[in-house]
Amino acid sequence: MDTQGVFGRVFGMESWIAIGVFVVVSGVVAFTSYWFRARPGREPSRRSKANKVELGYAAALLGFAIFLAVDTAGANGQEQQPVAAASAPLKVNVLALQWSWQFSYPEQHITVPPTQIGGRPVFVVPTGRDIDIALTSKDVVHEFWIPDLKYKIEAFPNHVNDFSLHVAKPGEWIGRCAVYCGQFHYQMEFLLEAVTPQQFAAWSSAHQGTVV
């Protein structure tokens, strides 16, 4: 799933709507404060209601609310759709535990074990390929979170959350647990390293059947 792209589109649209509403409301407030200000010779309005105007406000707000709800629901559905890729998905089992991570590649028979507290196990993935992740927890509730890529999925004990991760370009990003899980929660991090398909093939060939 391309959560970064979906999140960016929704956040950008909602930001522009918020800016537009702020500008319109500020303009109306400024105009009415100046135009209808108290001054000599002006009598106060005797009208206590403006039903048509108020109904117009309510209809506009309801329209925006419906639009945002429908669009956000659609975006949630888009997040779960795998990104079209040339290669078959890579399967990875991710285990969260106090206070580290384990990454297992069942097809390559490779395991990246948890590190000591404060270490960062390296999660190696190829670019341009869907990564099908089966996420679970060994002990308490954790959360798999890569802030820069907008991936955030909870990890529960005795339950597997399946999702798809897709990285378009090589690079390194810090991942961490986003749910307080105990004393060393703040040190529960990992490193996502995205490499080219050729580099990943060389890495998996060199480590096949081993604990890295």
TORPA-4810 file (N, C-alpha, C, O; in nm, 3 decimals):
<nodes>
NODE_1_0.084_-0.119_0.000_0.000_0.000_0.000_0.088_0.125_0.000_0.196_0.125_0.059_M
NODE_2_0.042_0.229_-0.065_0.117_0.353_-0.075_0.059_0.453_0.025_-0.007_0.549_-0.015_D
NODE_3_0.084_0.431_0.154_0.025_0.519_0.255_0.080_0.661_0.246_0.009_0.757_0.274_T
NODE_4_0.207_0.673_0.206_0.266_0.806_0.196_0.194_0.889_0.091_0.161_1.006_0.114_Q
NODE_5_0.168_0.829_-0.027_0.098_0.900_-0.133_-0.045_0.933_-0.096_-0.092_1.044_-0.120_G
NODE_6_-0.116_0.836_-0.037_-0.256_0.857_0.001_-0.264_0.962_0.111_-0.347_1.053_0.105_V
NODE_7_-0.179_0.950_0.212_-0.178_1.047_0.322_-0.147_1.187_0.271_-0.210_1.284_0.311_F
NODE_8_-0.048_1.196_0.181_-0.011_1.327_0.128_-0.126_1.393_0.053_-0.148_1.513_0.066_G
NODE_9_-0.199_1.313_-0.026_-0.312_1.371_-0.101_-0.421_1.419_-0.007_-0.470_1.531_-0.021_R
NODE_10_-0.461_1.333_0.089_-0.569_1.370_0.181_-0.529_1.487_0.268_-0.607_1.581_0.287_V
NODE_11_-0.408_1.482_0.323_-0.363_1.591_0.410_-0.354_1.723_0.334_-0.391_1.828_0.386_F
NODE_12_-0.303_1.717_0.210_-0.293_1.838_0.130_-0.430_1.898_0.100_-0.449_2.019_0.111_G
NODE_13_-0.525_1.811_0.062_-0.660_1.860_0.031_-0.724_1.921_0.155_-0.780_2.031_0.148_M
NODE_14_-0.717_1.852_0.268_-0.779_1.902_0.390_-0.711_2.030_0.437_-0.776_2.117_0.495_E
NODE_15_-0.581_2.044_0.414_-0.510_2.166_0.453_-0.559_2.284_0.370_-0.581_2.393_0.423_S
NODE_16_-0.577_2.263_0.239_-0.626_2.372_0.155_-0.769_2.409_0.191_-0.804_2.527_0.188_W
NODE_17_-0.852_2.311_0.224_-0.989_2.341_0.266_-0.987_2.423_0.396_-1.061_2.520_0.409_I
NODE_18_-0.902_2.382_0.491_-0.893_2.456_0.618_-0.845_2.598_0.595_-0.896_2.692_0.657_A
NODE_19_-0.746_2.615_0.506_-0.696_2.750_0.477_-0.807_2.833_0.413_-0.825_2.950_0.446_I
NODE_20_-0.881_2.772_0.318_-0.991_2.844_0.253_-1.098_2.887_0.351_-1.146_3.001_0.346_G
NODE_21_-1.136_2.796_0.442_-1.238_2.829_0.543_-1.187_2.942_0.633_-1.262_3.034_0.665_V
NODE_22_-1.060_2.935_0.673_-1.003_3.038_0.759_-1.005_3.174_0.689_-1.041_3.275_0.750_F
NODE_23_-0.966_3.177_0.561_-0.962_3.303_0.488_-1.103_3.362_0.473_-1.123_3.481_0.493_V
NODE_24_-1.201_3.276_0.437_-1.338_3.323_0.418_-1.396_3.376_0.549_-1.452_3.486_0.552_V
NODE_25_-1.382_3.300_0.656_-1.438_3.342_0.785_-1.370_3.469_0.834_-1.436_3.561_0.882_V
NODE_26_-1.236_3.475_0.822_-1.164_3.595_0.866_-1.208_3.716_0.784_-1.224_3.826_0.839_S
NODE_27_-1.227_3.696_0.653_-1.271_3.807_0.569_-1.410_3.855_0.606_-1.434_3.976_0.612_G
NODE_28_-1.502_3.761_0.631_-1.638_3.799_0.669_-1.639_3.872_0.803_-1.707_3.974_0.818_V
NODE_29_-1.562_3.820_0.899_-1.556_3.885_1.030_-1.498_4.026_1.017_-1.550_4.120_1.076_V
NODE_30_-1.390_4.040_0.939_-1.328_4.172_0.923_-1.424_4.269_0.854_-1.437_4.385_0.894_A
NODE_31_-1.492_4.220_0.748_-1.585_4.307_0.674_-1.701_4.352_0.763_-1.732_4.471_0.768_F
NODE_32_-1.764_4.258_0.832_-1.879_4.294_0.915_-1.839_4.382_1.033_-1.913_4.471_1.073_T
NODE_33_-1.720_4.356_1.088_-1.674_4.438_1.201_-1.655_4.583_1.158_-1.680_4.675_1.235_S
NODE_34_-1.610_4.602_1.034_-1.589_4.739_0.986_-1.719_4.801_0.935_-1.753_4.914_0.971_Y
NODE_35_-1.792_4.728_0.850_-1.907_4.786_0.783_-2.024_4.812_0.879_-2.097_4.910_0.865_W
NODE_36_-2.040_4.723_0.975_-2.155_4.735_1.066_-2.113_4.784_1.204_-2.182_4.760_1.303_F
NODE_37_-2.001_4.852_1.210_-1.955_4.902_1.339_-2.048_5.014_1.387_-2.118_5.078_1.309_R
NODE_38_-2.046_5.036_1.517_-2.127_5.144_1.576_-2.068_5.279_1.536_-1.947_5.300_1.547_A
NODE_39_-2.154_5.368_1.491_-2.110_5.503_1.457_-2.231_5.597_1.464_-2.345_5.551_1.457_R
NODE_40_-2.208_5.726_1.476_-2.319_5.823_1.489_-2.417_5.812_1.373_-2.378_5.805_1.257_P
NODE_41_-2.544_5.811_1.406_-2.649_5.806_1.305_-2.692_5.667_1.265_-2.790_5.651_1.192_G
NODE_42_-2.622_5.565_1.312_-2.659_5.426_1.277_-2.743_5.368_1.389_-2.703_5.366_1.506_R
NODE_43_-2.861_5.320_1.352_-2.949_5.256_1.448_-2.919_5.106_1.454_-2.890_5.047_1.350_E
NODE_44_-2.925_5.043_1.570_-2.903_4.898_1.577_-3.012_4.823_1.501_-3.127_4.866_1.497_P
NODE_45_-2.973_4.711_1.441_-3.070_4.628_1.366_-3.174_4.570_1.461_-3.143_4.527_1.571_S
NODE_46_-3.298_4.571_1.414_-3.406_4.514_1.493_-3.434_4.368_1.455_-3.524_4.305_1.510_R
NODE_47_-3.357_4.316_1.360_-3.378_4.177_1.317_-3.304_4.082_1.410_-3.184_4.099_1.433_R
NODE_48_-3.373_3.983_1.462_-3.312_3.888_1.555_-3.275_3.756_1.487_-3.202_3.676_1.545_S
NODE_49_-3.324_3.732_1.366_-3.297_3.606_1.297_-3.266_3.633_1.151_-3.309_3.732_1.092_K
NODE_50_-3.188_3.542_1.093_-3.161_3.543_0.949_-3.165_3.397_0.904_-3.061_3.337_0.877_A
NODE_51_-3.284_3.342_0.896_-3.301_3.198_0.875_-3.236_3.149_0.746_-3.172_3.044_0.745_N
NODE_52_-3.253_3.224_0.638_-3.196_3.179_0.510_-3.043_3.174_0.515_-2.981_3.080_0.465_K
NODE_53_-2.984_3.277_0.575_-2.838_3.279_0.586_-2.789_3.165_0.675_-2.692_3.096_0.642_V
NODE_54_-2.857_3.145_0.787_-2.815_3.038_0.879_-2.832_2.901_0.816_-2.748_2.813_0.835_E
NODE_55_-2.941_2.881_0.742_-2.959_2.753_0.672_-2.850_2.734_0.566_-2.804_2.622_0.543_L
NODE_56_-2.811_2.842_0.502_-2.702_2.832_0.404_-2.572_2.790_0.469_-2.501_2.705_0.416_G
NODE_57_-2.539_2.851_0.585_-2.419_2.809_0.659_-2.424_2.660_0.692_-2.329_2.586_0.670_Y
NODE_58_-2.540_2.618_0.747_-2.554_2.478_0.790_-2.541_2.383_0.672_-2.478_2.278_0.683_A
NODE_59_-2.602_2.420_0.556_-2.593_2.334_0.437_-2.450_2.324_0.386_-2.405_2.217_0.346_A
NODE_60_-2.377_2.436_0.388_-2.238_2.435_0.343_-2.152_2.347_0.434_-2.071_2.269_0.385_A
NODE_61_-2.170_2.361_0.566_-2.092_2.280_0.659_-2.125_2.132_0.645_-2.036_2.047_0.650_L
NODE_62_-2.253_2.102_0.627_-2.293_1.962_0.609_-2.232_1.905_0.481_-2.188_1.791_0.478_L
NODE_63_-2.231_1.985_0.374_-2.171_1.940_0.248_-2.023_1.910_0.263_-1.975_1.807_0.214_G
NODE_64_-1.950_1.999_0.331_-1.808_1.975_0.354_-1.787_1.849_0.438_-1.698_1.769_0.410_F
NODE_65_-1.870_1.832_0.542_-1.855_1.715_0.630_-1.879_1.585_0.553_-1.804_1.489_0.570_A
NODE_66_-1.982_1.582_0.470_-2.011_1.462_0.392_-1.897_1.434_0.293_-1.853_1.320_0.279_I
NODE_67_-1.851_1.539_0.225_-1.742_1.522_0.128_-1.617_1.466_0.194_-1.555_1.373_0.143_F
NODE_68_-1.579_1.523_0.310_-1.458_1.477_0.379_-1.474_1.335_0.429_-1.380_1.256_0.422_L
NODE_69_-1.593_1.301_0.480_-1.615_1.164_0.530_-1.605_1.064_0.416_-1.542_0.959_0.432_A
NODE_70_-1.667_1.093_0.302_-1.664_1.001_0.189_-1.523_0.988_0.133_-1.477_0.878_0.104_V
NODE_71_-1.454_1.101_0.119_-1.318_1.098_0.064_-1.222_1.024_0.156_-1.138_0.947_0.109_D
NODE_72_-1.235_1.047_0.288_-1.146_0.979_0.383_-1.172_0.828_0.384_-1.077_0.749_0.391_T
NODE_73_-1.299_0.789_0.376_-1.331_0.645_0.370_-1.272_0.583_0.245_-1.218_0.473_0.249_A
NODE_74_-1.280_0.654_0.133_-1.220_0.604_0.010_-1.070_0.593_0.019_-1.010_0.499_-0.032_G
NODE_75_-1.007_0.692_0.086_-0.862_0.688_0.103_-0.819_0.571_0.190_-0.716_0.509_0.165_A
NODE_76_-0.899_0.539_0.293_-0.868_0.422_0.377_-0.869_0.295_0.294_-0.787_0.205_0.316_N
NODE_77_-0.962_0.286_0.199_-0.966_0.169_0.112_-0.846_0.165_0.019_-0.791_0.058_-0.007_G
NODE_78_-0.804_0.281_-0.032_-0.687_0.286_-0.121_-0.561_0.243_-0.049_-0.473_0.181_-0.109_Q
NODE_79_-0.552_0.275_0.081_-0.433_0.239_0.157_-0.409_0.089_0.157_-0.294_0.044_0.161_E
NODE_80_-0.516_0.011_0.154_-0.503_-0.134_0.165_-0.477_-0.202_0.031_-0.452_-0.322_0.027_Q
NODE_81_-0.481_-0.126_-0.079_-0.459_-0.184_-0.210_-0.310_-0.195_-0.237_-0.237_-0.097_-0.219_Q
NODE_82_-0.262_-0.312_-0.279_-0.120_-0.325_-0.310_-0.081_-0.241_-0.430_-0.161_-0.219_-0.521_P
NODE_83_0.043_-0.193_-0.430_0.094_-0.116_-0.543_0.138_-0.213_-0.652_0.201_-0.315_-0.626_V
NODE_84_0.103_-0.178_-0.776_0.141_-0.265_-0.888_0.293_-0.273_-0.896_0.361_-0.171_-0.899_A
NODE_85_0.345_-0.393_-0.901_0.490_-0.412_-0.905_0.524_-0.522_-1.004_0.443_-0.610_-1.034_A
NODE_86_0.649_-0.514_-1.055_0.689_-0.610_-1.157_0.714_-0.748_-1.098_0.695_-0.849_-1.167_A
NODE_87_0.755_-0.756_-0.972_0.789_-0.883_-0.910_0.681_-0.924_-0.810_0.602_-0.842_-0.764_S
NODE_88_0.679_-1.052_-0.779_0.585_-1.103_-0.680_0.619_-1.043_-0.543_0.735_-1.011_-0.518_A
NODE_89_0.520_-1.029_-0.455_0.547_-0.970_-0.323_0.650_-1.051_-0.244_0.658_-1.173_-0.257_P
NODE_90_0.727_-0.981_-0.163_0.820_-1.045_-0.071_0.750_-1.062_0.063_0.694_-0.966_0.116_L
NODE_91_0.752_-1.182_0.118_0.685_-1.209_0.244_0.783_-1.193_0.360_0.894_-1.247_0.357_K
NODE_92_0.741_-1.118_0.462_0.824_-1.096_0.580_0.736_-1.107_0.704_0.628_-1.047_0.709_V
NODE_93_0.781_-1.182_0.802_0.713_-1.190_0.932_0.785_-1.097_1.029_0.906_-1.106_1.050_N
NODE_94_0.707_-1.007_1.089_0.765_-0.909_1.181_0.710_-0.938_1.321_0.589_-0.944_1.342_V
NODE_95_0.801_-0.955_1.416_0.765_-0.981_1.555_0.812_-0.864_1.640_0.930_-0.831_1.643_L
NODE_96_0.718_-0.802_1.710_0.751_-0.695_1.805_0.759_-0.754_1.945_0.677_-0.838_1.982_A
NODE_97_0.856_-0.710_2.021_0.871_-0.761_2.157_0.945_-0.657_2.240_1.015_-0.571_2.185_L
NODE_98_0.928_-0.664_2.370_0.996_-0.568_2.457_1.147_-0.594_2.455_1.189_-0.700_2.502_Q
NODE_99_1.233_-0.503_2.403_1.200_-0.378_2.338_1.280_-0.372_2.209_1.373_-0.292_2.195_W
NODE_100_1.242_-0.459_2.116_1.312_-0.465_1.989_1.220_-0.531_1.885_1.100_-0.545_1.907_S
NODE_101_1.279_-0.569_1.773_1.203_-0.623_1.660_1.277_-0.742_1.600_1.399_-0.751_1.605_W
NODE_102_1.199_-0.834_1.544_1.257_-0.947_1.470_1.194_-0.951_1.331_1.073_-0.940_1.317_Q
NODE_103_1.277_-0.968_1.230_1.231_-0.973_1.091_1.272_-1.107_1.031_1.390_-1.141_1.027_F
NODE_104_1.173_-1.184_0.985_1.198_-1.316_0.929_1.150_-1.320_0.784_1.038_-1.278_0.754_S
NODE_105_1.235_-1.373_0.696_1.203_-1.388_0.555_1.183_-1.537_0.528_1.281_-1.607_0.503_Y
NODE_106_1.060_-1.588_0.533_1.038_-1.732_0.527_1.083_-1.796_0.395_1.129_-1.909_0.395_P
NODE_107_1.070_-1.725_0.286_1.108_-1.782_0.157_1.259_-1.788_0.140_1.311_-1.875_0.071_E
NODE_108_1.330_-1.696_0.204_1.476_-1.694_0.195_1.540_-1.764_0.316_1.662_-1.783_0.320_Q
NODE_109_1.458_-1.801_0.415_1.508_-1.864_0.537_1.613_-1.777_0.606_1.718_-1.824_0.651_H
NODE_110_1.581_-1.648_0.614_1.669_-1.551_0.680_1.595_-1.492_0.799_1.477_-1.461_0.791_I
NODE_111_1.666_-1.476_0.909_1.610_-1.412_1.028_1.702_-1.302_1.075_1.822_-1.324_1.094_T
NODE_112_1.646_-1.184_1.094_1.719_-1.074_1.158_1.666_-1.067_1.301_1.553_-1.021_1.321_V
NODE_113_1.743_-1.111_1.399_1.692_-1.125_1.536_1.684_-0.991_1.608_1.740_-0.892_1.562_P
NODE_114_1.614_-0.989_1.723_1.612_-0.867_1.804_1.752_-0.832_1.853_1.836_-0.920_1.870_P
NODE_115_1.774_-0.705_1.874_1.902_-0.659_1.928_1.889_-0.635_2.078_1.781_-0.645_2.135_T
NODE_116_2.000_-0.604_2.139_1.997_-0.560_2.278_1.924_-0.426_2.286_1.911_-0.356_2.186_Q
NODE_117_1.877_-0.390_2.405_1.804_-0.265_2.423_1.889_-0.149_2.374_2.005_-0.134_2.411_I
NODE_118_1.829_-0.066_2.290_1.900_0.049_2.235_1.959_0.023_2.097_2.002_0.117_2.031_G
NODE_119_1.961_-0.104_2.054_2.011_-0.136_1.920_1.901_-0.120_1.815_1.784_-0.100_1.849_G
NODE_120_1.939_-0.128_1.690_1.845_-0.116_1.580_1.863_-0.231_1.482_1.955_-0.227_1.400_R
NODE_121_1.779_-0.335_1.489_1.786_-0.438_1.386_1.755_-0.378_1.249_1.674_-0.285_1.239_P
NODE_122_1.819_-0.429_1.146_1.806_-0.372_1.012_1.706_-0.454_0.931_1.724_-0.574_0.911_V
NODE_123_1.602_-0.388_0.885_1.497_-0.448_0.802_1.528_-0.413_0.657_1.503_-0.301_0.613_F
NODE_124_1.584_-0.508_0.583_1.625_-0.486_0.444_1.512_-0.523_0.350_1.456_-0.632_0.360_V
NODE_125_1.478_-0.432_0.258_1.372_-0.458_0.160_1.417_-0.409_0.023_1.499_-0.318_0.014_V
NODE_126_1.364_-0.471_-0.084_1.395_-0.422_-0.218_1.300_-0.310_-0.258_1.184_-0.307_-0.215_P
NODE_127_1.348_-0.218_-0.338_1.263_-0.111_-0.389_1.175_-0.160_-0.503_1.208_-0.258_-0.570_T
NODE_128_1.063_-0.091_-0.524_0.976_-0.122_-0.636_0.904_-0.255_-0.626_0.858_-0.308_-0.727_G
NODE_129_0.895_-0.309_-0.507_0.832_-0.440_-0.488_0.745_-0.437_-0.363_0.786_-0.383_-0.261_R
NODE_130_0.626_-0.495_-0.370_0.540_-0.500_-0.252_0.600_-0.595_-0.149_0.648_-0.703_-0.182_D
NODE_131_0.596_-0.552_-0.023_0.643_-0.634_0.088_0.520_-0.672_0.169_0.462_-0.588_0.237_I
NODE_132_0.481_-0.799_0.163_0.366_-0.847_0.240_0.412_-0.881_0.381_0.488_-0.976_0.401_D
NODE_133_0.365_-0.805_0.478_0.412_-0.819_0.616_0.304_-0.882_0.703_0.188_-0.842_0.699_I
NODE_134_0.344_-0.981_0.780_0.259_-1.041_0.883_0.313_-0.994_1.017_0.421_-1.037_1.059_A
NODE_135_0.239_-0.907_1.084_0.288_-0.840_1.205_0.217_-0.893_1.329_0.095_-0.902_1.333_L
NODE_136_0.295_-0.927_1.430_0.238_-0.972_1.557_0.329_-0.928_1.672_0.437_-0.872_1.650_T
NODE_137_0.284_-0.954_1.795_0.361_-0.917_1.913_0.382_-1.039_2.001_0.298_-1.128_2.008_S
NODE_138_0.495_-1.041_2.069_0.527_-1.151_2.159_0.469_-1.131_2.298_0.442_-1.229_2.369_K
NODE_139_0.449_-1.004_2.339_0.413_-0.979_2.479_0.298_-0.881_2.496_0.188_-0.921_2.533_D
NODE_140_0.322_-0.752_2.469_0.219_-0.649_2.489_0.189_-0.583_2.355_0.247_-0.618_2.252_V
NODE_141_0.098_-0.486_2.357_0.065_-0.414_2.234_0.179_-0.320_2.196_0.225_-0.240_2.278_V
NODE_142_0.225_-0.331_2.072_0.325_-0.241_2.016_0.265_-0.177_1.891_0.151_-0.204_1.855_H
NODE_143_0.343_-0.091_1.826_0.297_-0.033_1.701_0.415_-0.012_1.608_0.512_0.055_1.642_E
NODE_144_0.405_-0.070_1.488_0.505_-0.060_1.383_0.486_0.076_1.315_0.383_0.102_1.254_F
NODE_145_0.587_0.163_1.328_0.570_0.300_1.280_0.697_0.346_1.209_0.806_0.344_1.265_W
NODE_146_0.680_0.389_1.082_0.789_0.453_1.007_0.742_0.594_0.976_0.673_0.615_0.875_I
NODE_147_0.776_0.692_1.060_0.718_0.826_1.046_0.734_0.887_0.908_0.637_0.942_0.854_P
NODE_148_0.852_0.879_0.849_0.876_0.947_0.721_0.800_0.885_0.606_0.774_0.952_0.506_D
NODE_149_0.764_0.758_0.618_0.692_0.690_0.509_0.544_0.674_0.540_0.469_0.619_0.459_L
NODE_150_0.500_0.723_0.656_0.357_0.724_0.692_0.299_0.584_0.709_0.181_0.563_0.680_K
NODE_151_0.379_0.488_0.754_0.327_0.355_0.786_0.312_0.343_0.937_0.405_0.373_1.011_Y
NODE_152_0.193_0.300_0.982_0.168_0.289_1.125_0.062_0.181_1.149_-0.056_0.203_1.122_K
NODE_153_0.105_0.066_1.197_0.016_-0.049_1.216_0.040_-0.108_1.355_0.154_-0.125_1.397_I
NODE_154_-0.068_-0.139_1.425_-0.055_-0.194_1.560_-0.019_-0.342_1.556_-0.059_-0.415_1.465_E
NODE_155_0.057_-0.384_1.655_0.097_-0.524_1.671_0.036_-0.577_1.801_0.063_-0.524_1.909_A
NODE_156_-0.047_-0.681_1.790_-0.117_-0.736_1.906_-0.064_-0.877_1.937_-0.027_-0.951_1.846_F
NODE_157_-0.060_-0.913_2.065_-0.026_-1.052_2.100_-0.136_-1.147_2.051_-0.254_-1.112_2.052_P
NODE_158_-0.097_-1.265_2.008_-0.191_-1.369_1.965_-0.281_-1.324_1.850_-0.394_-1.370_1.837_N
NODE_159_-0.231_-1.234_1.769_-0.307_-1.186_1.653_-0.208_-1.140_1.546_-0.103_-1.084_1.578_H
NODE_160_-0.242_-1.163_1.419_-0.155_-1.123_1.308_-0.225_-1.015_1.226_-0.337_-1.034_1.179_V
NODE_161_-0.159_-0.903_1.209_-0.206_-0.798_1.120_-0.129_-0.807_0.988_-0.007_-0.797_0.987_N
NODE_162_-0.201_-0.826_0.879_-0.138_-0.835_0.747_-0.151_-0.702_0.675_-0.259_-0.644_0.669_D
NODE_163_-0.041_-0.654_0.620_-0.046_-0.533_0.540_0.069_-0.535_0.439_0.158_-0.620_0.447_F
NODE_164_0.064_-0.442_0.346_0.165_-0.436_0.240_0.242_-0.306_0.249_0.184_-0.199_0.267_S
NODE_165_0.374_-0.317_0.236_0.462_-0.201_0.239_0.529_-0.188_0.103_0.563_-0.289_0.041_L
NODE_166_0.548_-0.066_0.056_0.610_-0.045_-0.075_0.701_0.077_-0.066_0.659_0.185_-0.025_H
NODE_167_0.827_0.059_-0.105_0.924_0.168_-0.104_0.972_0.190_-0.247_1.020_0.097_-0.312_V
NODE_168_0.959_0.311_-0.295_0.989_0.339_-0.436_1.136_0.363_-0.464_1.183_0.335_-0.574_A
NODE_169_1.211_0.415_-0.366_1.350_0.452_-0.393_1.441_0.405_-0.280_1.396_0.389_-0.167_K
NODE_170_1.568_0.383_-0.310_1.662_0.340_-0.204_1.677_0.447_-0.097_1.663_0.566_-0.122_P
NODE_171_1.705_0.400_0.024_1.726_0.492_0.134_1.718_0.421_0.267_1.696_0.300_0.273_G
NODE_172_1.734_0.496_0.374_1.726_0.443_0.509_1.631_0.531_0.591_1.637_0.653_0.583_E
NODE_173_1.546_0.466_0.669_1.449_0.537_0.751_1.441_0.470_0.889_1.450_0.348_0.900_W
NODE_174_1.424_0.551_0.990_1.410_0.499_1.126_1.265_0.457_1.149_1.172_0.532_1.119_I
NODE_175_1.246_0.336_1.202_1.115_0.290_1.245_1.116_0.275_1.396_1.221_0.251_1.456_G
NODE_176_1.000_0.289_1.457_0.995_0.279_1.603_0.858_0.232_1.648_0.764_0.225_1.569_R
NODE_177_0.847_0.201_1.775_0.719_0.166_1.835_0.647_0.295_1.873_0.706_0.385_1.933_C
NODE_178_0.517_0.303_1.839_0.440_0.425_1.863_0.343_0.412_1.980_0.267_0.504_2.007_A
NODE_179_0.344_0.298_2.049_0.256_0.278_2.164_0.343_0.250_2.286_0.434_0.167_2.281_V
NODE_180_0.315_0.320_2.397_0.395_0.299_2.517_0.386_0.152_2.560_0.277_0.100_2.583_Y
NODE_181_0.501_0.088_2.571_0.504_-0.056_2.596_0.596_-0.095_2.711_0.634_-0.211_2.724_C
NODE_182_0.630_0.002_2.794_0.713_-0.033_2.908_0.833_0.058_2.923_0.844_0.162_2.857_G
NODE_183_0.922_0.019_3.010_1.033_0.102_3.055_1.120_0.155_2.941_1.158_0.272_2.940_Q
NODE_184_1.154_0.068_2.845_1.246_0.108_2.739_1.176_0.129_2.605_1.234_0.109_2.499_F
NODE_185_1.049_0.169_2.612_0.972_0.196_2.490_1.044_0.296_2.400_1.046_0.279_2.278_H
NODE_186_1.104_0.398_2.459_1.166_0.504_2.380_1.288_0.456_2.302_1.335_0.526_2.212_Y
NODE_187_1.340_0.338_2.335_1.456_0.284_2.264_1.419_0.171_2.168_1.507_0.104_2.113_Q
NODE_188_1.291_0.149_2.148_1.247_0.037_2.063_1.242_0.084_1.917_1.137_0.126_1.869_M
NODE_189_1.355_0.076_1.849_1.366_0.125_1.712_1.423_0.018_1.619_1.482_-0.081_1.663_E
NODE_190_1.404_0.040_1.490_1.468_-0.043_1.389_1.506_0.047_1.272_1.463_0.162_1.264_F
NODE_191_1.587_-0.005_1.181_1.628_0.070_1.063_1.573_0.001_0.939_1.605_-0.115_0.913_L
NODE_192_1.490_0.071_0.863_1.443_0.020_0.735_1.544_0.061_0.628_1.566_0.180_0.605_L
NODE_193_1.603_-0.037_0.563_1.701_-0.010_0.458_1.646_-0.062_0.326_1.634_-0.183_0.306_E
NODE_194_1.613_0.029_0.235_1.561_-0.008_0.103_1.676_-0.005_0.003_1.747_0.095_-0.011_A
NODE_195_1.694_-0.116_-0.067_1.803_-0.129_-0.164_1.746_-0.168_-0.299_1.628_-0.204_-0.309_V
NODE_196_1.825_-0.162_-0.401_1.778_-0.200_-0.535_1.750_-0.350_-0.538_1.803_-0.424_-0.455_T
NODE_197_1.668_-0.397_-0.632_1.642_-0.541_-0.641_1.769_-0.624_-0.657_1.779_-0.734_-0.602_P
NODE_198_1.867_-0.571_-0.730_1.992_-0.644_-0.748_2.069_-0.655_-0.616_2.125_-0.760_-0.583_Q
NODE_199_2.071_-0.546_-0.542_2.139_-0.549_-0.411_2.067_-0.641_-0.314_2.132_-0.710_-0.235_Q
NODE_200_1.934_-0.642_-0.319_1.860_-0.731_-0.229_1.885_-0.878_-0.266_1.897_-0.963_-0.178_F
NODE_201_1.892_-0.906_-0.396_1.920_-1.044_-0.439_2.057_-1.089_-0.388_2.074_-1.202_-0.343_A
NODE_202_2.155_-0.999_-0.395_2.288_-1.033_-0.347_2.287_-1.051_-0.195_2.350_-1.143_-0.143_A
NODE_203_2.215_-0.964_-0.125_2.207_-0.975_0.022_2.139_-1.104_0.064_2.188_-1.173_0.154_W
NODE_204_2.027_-1.138_0.001_1.953_-1.259_0.039_2.032_-1.384_0.002_2.027_-1.483_0.074_S
NODE_205_2.106_-1.380_-0.109_2.188_-1.495_-0.147_2.302_-1.516_-0.046_2.336_-1.629_-0.012_S
NODE_206_2.359_-1.405_0.001_2.470_-1.417_0.095_2.427_-1.464_0.232_2.506_-1.524_0.305_A
NODE_207_2.299_-1.437_0.269_2.253_-1.469_0.404_2.148_-1.579_0.408_2.093_-1.606_0.514_H
NODE_208_2.121_-1.642_0.296_2.013_-1.742_0.291_2.038_-1.855_0.392_2.147_-1.911_0.399_Q
NODE_209_1.935_-1.884_0.469_1.944_-1.992_0.567_2.020_-1.956_0.693_2.062_-2.045_0.767_G
NODE_210_2.037_-1.827_0.720_2.116_-1.787_0.835_2.038_-1.690_0.924_1.934_-1.637_0.886_T
NODE_211_2.093_-1.669_1.042_2.048_-1.563_1.132_2.147_-1.448_1.115_2.265_-1.463_1.146_V
NODE_212_2.098_-1.334_1.066_2.188_-1.224_1.035_2.232_-1.155_1.163_2.309_-1.059_1.159_V
</nodes>
